[in-house]
């Protein structure tokens, strides 16, 4: 039996989230106040949440607002309420990518973004079905035929 499309797509979101977090750390390592590190941290958190929504076949609006996205998560997901507030990551992530009258990003903003994104990724790893990630049918325990 081939892997269901929603599982394939969820794994893609998951892998992109991991890559974005890695890129955020790489950028921050080279420049501790790099605004692109904040953007990639925000993207990691966004894609992590979207991976769980896709896996659960839960419809969501296309938005960069992390609080709005996680509101669609099932109540039993720890990521629904932890970290307590993702709005700074949403806000600073957008400010890092768009011109405007914003406070300059500083090292403390980058550290906060990396910390919040790291918490989201840690929770994603707890909540994402490891069998799906491994290409195994959760219902049968057998590998998919694709």
ChimeraX commands (.cxc) that place a marker at each C-alpha (Angstrom):
marker #1 position 0.00,0.00,0.00 radius 0.5
marker #1 position 1.41,3.43,-0.89 radius 0.5
marker #1 position 1.80,6.13,1.73 radius 0.5
marker #1 position -1.26,8.42,1.98 radius 0.5
marker #1 position -0.67,11.82,0.41 radius 0.5
marker #1 position -1.37,13.71,3.65 radius 0.5
marker #1 position 1.34,11.71,5.44 radius 0.5
marker #1 position 3.83,12.37,2.64 radius 0.5
marker #1 position 3.04,16.08,2.75 radius 0.5
marker #1 position 3.26,16.19,6.55 radius 0.5
marker #1 position 6.73,14.64,6.44 radius 0.5
marker #1 position 7.79,17.27,3.89 radius 0.5
marker #1 position 6.59,20.06,6.20 radius 0.5
marker #1 position 8.43,18.38,9.08 radius 0.5
marker #1 position 11.70,18.17,7.14 radius 0.5
marker #1 position 11.44,21.77,5.97 radius 0.5
marker #1 position 10.89,22.85,9.59 radius 0.5
marker #1 position 14.06,21.05,10.63 radius 0.5
marker #1 position 16.02,22.64,7.79 radius 0.5
marker #1 position 14.76,26.12,8.68 radius 0.5
marker #1 position 15.82,25.70,12.30 radius 0.5
marker #1 position 19.26,24.52,11.21 radius 0.5
marker #1 position 19.55,27.52,8.86 radius 0.5
marker #1 position 18.51,29.87,11.67 radius 0.5
marker #1 position 21.28,28.55,13.89 radius 0.5
marker #1 position 23.84,28.72,11.08 radius 0.5
marker #1 position 22.98,32.35,10.38 radius 0.5
marker #1 position 23.00,33.27,14.06 radius 0.5
marker #1 position 26.36,31.58,14.53 radius 0.5
marker #1 position 27.87,33.79,11.83 radius 0.5
marker #1 position 26.11,37.00,12.96 radius 0.5
marker #1 position 24.38,37.06,16.35 radius 0.5
marker #1 position 21.96,39.80,15.27 radius 0.5
marker #1 position 21.21,38.52,11.77 radius 0.5
marker #1 position 17.54,39.25,10.97 radius 0.5
marker #1 position 17.43,36.27,8.61 radius 0.5
marker #1 position 18.06,34.00,11.59 radius 0.5
marker #1 position 14.82,35.30,13.12 radius 0.5
marker #1 position 12.97,34.74,9.86 radius 0.5
marker #1 position 14.17,31.14,9.59 radius 0.5
marker #1 position 13.31,30.53,13.26 radius 0.5
marker #1 position 9.77,31.79,12.62 radius 0.5
marker #1 position 9.54,29.63,9.51 radius 0.5
marker #1 position 10.70,26.57,11.44 radius 0.5
marker #1 position 7.95,27.05,14.00 radius 0.5
marker #1 position 5.34,27.75,11.32 radius 0.5
marker #1 position 6.22,24.67,9.29 radius 0.5
marker #1 position 6.32,22.52,12.42 radius 0.5
marker #1 position 2.77,23.49,13.31 radius 0.5
marker #1 position 1.63,23.04,9.71 radius 0.5
marker #1 position 3.16,19.56,9.61 radius 0.5
marker #1 position 0.97,18.49,12.52 radius 0.5
marker #1 position -2.09,20.09,10.98 radius 0.5
marker #1 position -1.47,18.33,7.67 radius 0.5
marker #1 position -0.82,15.04,9.43 radius 0.5
marker #1 position -4.10,15.39,11.30 radius 0.5
marker #1 position -5.88,16.45,8.10 radius 0.5
marker #1 position -6.92,19.67,9.81 radius 0.5
marker #1 position -7.64,22.57,7.45 radius 0.5
marker #1 position -5.83,25.83,8.15 radius 0.5
marker #1 position -5.55,29.31,6.71 radius 0.5
marker #1 position -2.33,30.28,4.95 radius 0.5
marker #1 position -0.83,32.68,7.45 radius 0.5
marker #1 position 2.45,33.41,9.18 radius 0.5
marker #1 position 0.59,34.02,12.48 radius 0.5
marker #1 position 1.79,31.20,14.72 radius 0.5
marker #1 position -0.92,31.77,17.35 radius 0.5
marker #1 position -3.64,31.49,14.70 radius 0.5
marker #1 position -2.12,28.32,13.30 radius 0.5
marker #1 position -1.73,26.55,16.59 radius 0.5
marker #1 position -5.29,27.46,17.58 radius 0.5
marker #1 position -6.34,24.83,15.03 radius 0.5
marker #1 position -4.32,22.08,16.75 radius 0.5
marker #1 position -6.22,19.49,18.80 radius 0.5
marker #1 position -6.51,20.39,22.48 radius 0.5
marker #1 position -4.50,17.35,23.59 radius 0.5
marker #1 position -1.34,18.58,21.83 radius 0.5
marker #1 position 1.10,20.21,24.24 radius 0.5
marker #1 position 2.11,22.54,21.41 radius 0.5
marker #1 position -1.40,24.02,21.63 radius 0.5
marker #1 position -0.33,26.00,24.72 radius 0.5
marker #1 position 3.45,25.60,25.04 radius 0.5
marker #1 position 5.38,27.84,24.61 radius 0.5
marker #1 position 3.02,30.23,26.31 radius 0.5
marker #1 position 3.24,33.00,23.68 radius 0.5
marker #1 position 4.48,32.66,20.12 radius 0.5
marker #1 position 3.38,36.14,19.04 radius 0.5
marker #1 position 6.85,37.70,19.48 radius 0.5
marker #1 position 8.24,35.14,17.03 radius 0.5
marker #1 position 5.47,35.90,14.54 radius 0.5
marker #1 position 5.91,39.64,14.90 radius 0.5
marker #1 position 9.70,39.78,14.84 radius 0.5
marker #1 position 9.82,37.22,12.05 radius 0.5
marker #1 position 7.73,39.46,9.82 radius 0.5
marker #1 position 9.65,42.56,10.85 radius 0.5
marker #1 position 12.90,40.86,9.91 radius 0.5
marker #1 position 11.72,40.44,6.32 radius 0.5
marker #1 position 9.84,43.64,5.57 radius 0.5
marker #1 position 10.78,47.30,5.55 radius 0.5
marker #1 position 9.07,49.46,8.12 radius 0.5
marker #1 position 9.45,51.54,11.22 radius 0.5
marker #1 position 10.56,48.70,13.51 radius 0.5
marker #1 position 13.07,48.44,16.29 radius 0.5
marker #1 position 16.33,47.02,15.01 radius 0.5
marker #1 position 16.81,43.36,15.73 radius 0.5
marker #1 position 19.44,42.71,18.34 radius 0.5
marker #1 position 21.22,39.64,19.61 radius 0.5
marker #1 position 18.61,39.19,22.34 radius 0.5
marker #1 position 15.86,39.03,19.69 radius 0.5
marker #1 position 17.75,36.35,17.77 radius 0.5
marker #1 position 18.29,34.32,20.95 radius 0.5
marker #1 position 14.59,34.58,21.84 radius 0.5
marker #1 position 13.56,33.53,18.33 radius 0.5
marker #1 position 15.88,30.52,18.38 radius 0.5
marker #1 position 14.66,29.53,21.83 radius 0.5
marker #1 position 10.98,29.71,20.89 radius 0.5
marker #1 position 11.51,27.87,17.62 radius 0.5
marker #1 position 13.55,25.23,19.44 radius 0.5
marker #1 position 10.71,24.66,21.90 radius 0.5
marker #1 position 8.24,24.26,19.04 radius 0.5
marker #1 position 10.52,21.81,17.24 radius 0.5
marker #1 position 11.04,19.78,20.43 radius 0.5
marker #1 position 7.27,19.49,20.85 radius 0.5
marker #1 position 6.86,18.62,17.19 radius 0.5
marker #1 position 9.26,15.71,17.65 radius 0.5
marker #1 position 7.20,14.50,20.61 radius 0.5
marker #1 position 3.87,14.77,18.82 radius 0.5
marker #1 position 4.70,13.73,15.26 radius 0.5
marker #1 position 4.03,10.02,14.76 radius 0.5
marker #1 position 7.49,8.41,14.41 radius 0.5
marker #1 position 6.05,5.61,12.26 radius 0.5
marker #1 position 4.82,8.14,9.72 radius 0.5
marker #1 position 8.25,9.76,9.71 radius 0.5
marker #1 position 9.85,6.36,9.10 radius 0.5
marker #1 position 7.48,5.50,6.26 radius 0.5
marker #1 position 5.56,2.87,8.20 radius 0.5
marker #1 position 1.80,2.48,8.18 radius 0.5
marker #1 position 0.73,3.32,11.76 radius 0.5
marker #1 position -2.29,1.00,11.47 radius 0.5
marker #1 position -0.35,-2.12,10.44 radius 0.5
marker #1 position 3.27,-1.45,11.38 radius 0.5
marker #1 position 4.27,-2.43,7.82 radius 0.5
marker #1 position 6.44,-0.22,5.59 radius 0.5
marker #1 position 4.62,1.58,2.80 radius 0.5
marker #1 position 5.19,0.18,-0.67 radius 0.5
marker #1 position 6.41,3.45,-2.14 radius 0.5
marker link #1:1,2 radius 0.2
marker link #1:2,3 radius 0.2
marker link #1:3,4 radius 0.2
marker link #1:4,5 radius 0.2
marker link #1:5,6 radius 0.2
marker link #1:6,7 radius 0.2
marker link #1:7,8 radius 0.2
marker link #1:8,9 radius 0.2
marker link #1:9,10 radius 0.2
marker link #1:10,11 radius 0.2
marker link #1:11,12 radius 0.2
marker link #1:12,13 radius 0.2
marker link #1:13,14 radius 0.2
marker link #1:14,15 radius 0.2
marker link #1:15,16 radius 0.2
marker link #1:16,17 radius 0.2
marker link #1:17,18 radius 0.2
marker link #1:18,19 radius 0.2
marker link #1:19,20 radius 0.2
marker link #1:20,21 radius 0.2
marker link #1:21,22 radius 0.2
marker link #1:22,23 radius 0.2
marker link #1:23,24 radius 0.2
marker link #1:24,25 radius 0.2
marker link #1:25,26 radius 0.2
marker link #1:26,27 radius 0.2
marker link #1:27,28 radius 0.2
marker link #1:28,29 radius 0.2
marker link #1:29,30 radius 0.2
marker link #1:30,31 radius 0.2
marker link #1:31,32 radius 0.2
marker link #1:32,33 radius 0.2
marker link #1:33,34 radius 0.2
marker link #1:34,35 radius 0.2
marker link #1:35,36 radius 0.2
marker link #1:36,37 radius 0.2
marker link #1:37,38 radius 0.2
marker link #1:38,39 radius 0.2
marker link #1:39,40 radius 0.2
marker link #1:40,41 radius 0.2
marker link #1:41,42 radius 0.2
marker link #1:42,43 radius 0.2
marker link #1:43,44 radius 0.2
marker link #1:44,45 radius 0.2
marker link #1:45,46 radius 0.2
marker link #1:46,47 radius 0.2
marker link #1:47,48 radius 0.2
marker link #1:48,49 radius 0.2
marker link #1:49,50 radius 0.2
marker link #1:50,51 radius 0.2
marker link #1:51,52 radius 0.2
marker link #1:52,53 radius 0.2
marker link #1:53,54 radius 0.2
marker link #1:54,55 radius 0.2
marker link #1:55,56 radius 0.2
marker link #1:56,57 radius 0.2
marker link #1:57,58 radius 0.2
marker link #1:58,59 radius 0.2
marker link #1:59,60 radius 0.2
marker link #1:60,61 radius 0.2
marker link #1:61,62 radius 0.2
marker link #1:62,63 radius 0.2
marker link #1:63,64 radius 0.2
marker link #1:64,65 radius 0.2
marker link #1:65,66 radius 0.2
marker link #1:66,67 radius 0.2
marker link #1:67,68 radius 0.2
marker link #1:68,69 radius 0.2
marker link #1:69,70 radius 0.2
marker link #1:70,71 radius 0.2
marker link #1:71,72 radius 0.2
marker link #1:72,73 radius 0.2
marker link #1:73,74 radius 0.2
marker link #1:74,75 radius 0.2
marker link #1:75,76 radius 0.2
marker link #1:76,77 radius 0.2
marker link #1:77,78 radius 0.2
marker link #1:78,79 radius 0.2
marker link #1:79,80 radius 0.2
marker link #1:80,81 radius 0.2
marker link #1:81,82 radius 0.2
marker link #1:82,83 radius 0.2
marker link #1:83,84 radius 0.2
marker link #1:84,85 radius 0.2
marker link #1:85,86 radius 0.2
marker link #1:86,87 radius 0.2
marker link #1:87,88 radius 0.2
marker link #1:88,89 radius 0.2
marker link #1:89,90 radius 0.2
marker link #1:90,91 radius 0.2
marker link #1:91,92 radius 0.2
marker link #1:92,93 radius 0.2
marker link #1:93,94 radius 0.2
marker link #1:94,95 radius 0.2
marker link #1:95,96 radius 0.2
marker link #1:96,97 radius 0.2
marker link #1:97,98 radius 0.2
marker link #1:98,99 radius 0.2
marker link #1:99,100 radius 0.2
marker link #1:100,101 radius 0.2
marker link #1:101,102 radius 0.2
marker link #1:102,103 radius 0.2
marker link #1:103,104 radius 0.2
marker link #1:104,105 radius 0.2
marker link #1:105,106 radius 0.2
marker link #1:106,107 radius 0.2
marker link #1:107,108 radius 0.2
marker link #1:108,109 radius 0.2
marker link #1:109,110 radius 0.2
marker link #1:110,111 radius 0.2
marker link #1:111,112 radius 0.2
marker link #1:112,113 radius 0.2
marker link #1:113,114 radius 0.2
marker link #1:114,115 radius 0.2
marker link #1:115,116 radius 0.2
marker link #1:116,117 radius 0.2
marker link #1:117,118 radius 0.2
marker link #1:118,119 radius 0.2
marker link #1:119,120 radius 0.2
marker link #1:120,121 radius 0.2
marker link #1:121,122 radius 0.2
marker link #1:122,123 radius 0.2
marker link #1:123,124 radius 0.2
marker link #1:124,125 radius 0.2
marker link #1:125,126 radius 0.2
marker link #1:126,127 radius 0.2
marker link #1:127,128 radius 0.2
marker link #1:128,129 radius 0.2
marker link #1:129,130 radius 0.2
marker link #1:130,131 radius 0.2
marker link #1:131,132 radius 0.2
marker link #1:132,133 radius 0.2
marker link #1:133,134 radius 0.2
marker link #1:134,135 radius 0.2
marker link #1:135,136 radius 0.2
marker link #1:136,137 radius 0.2
marker link #1:137,138 radius 0.2
marker link #1:138,139 radius 0.2
marker link #1:139,140 radius 0.2
marker link #1:140,141 radius 0.2
marker link #1:141,142 radius 0.2
marker link #1:142,143 radius 0.2
marker link #1:143,144 radius 0.2
marker link #1:144,145 radius 0.2
marker link #1:145,146 radius 0.2
view
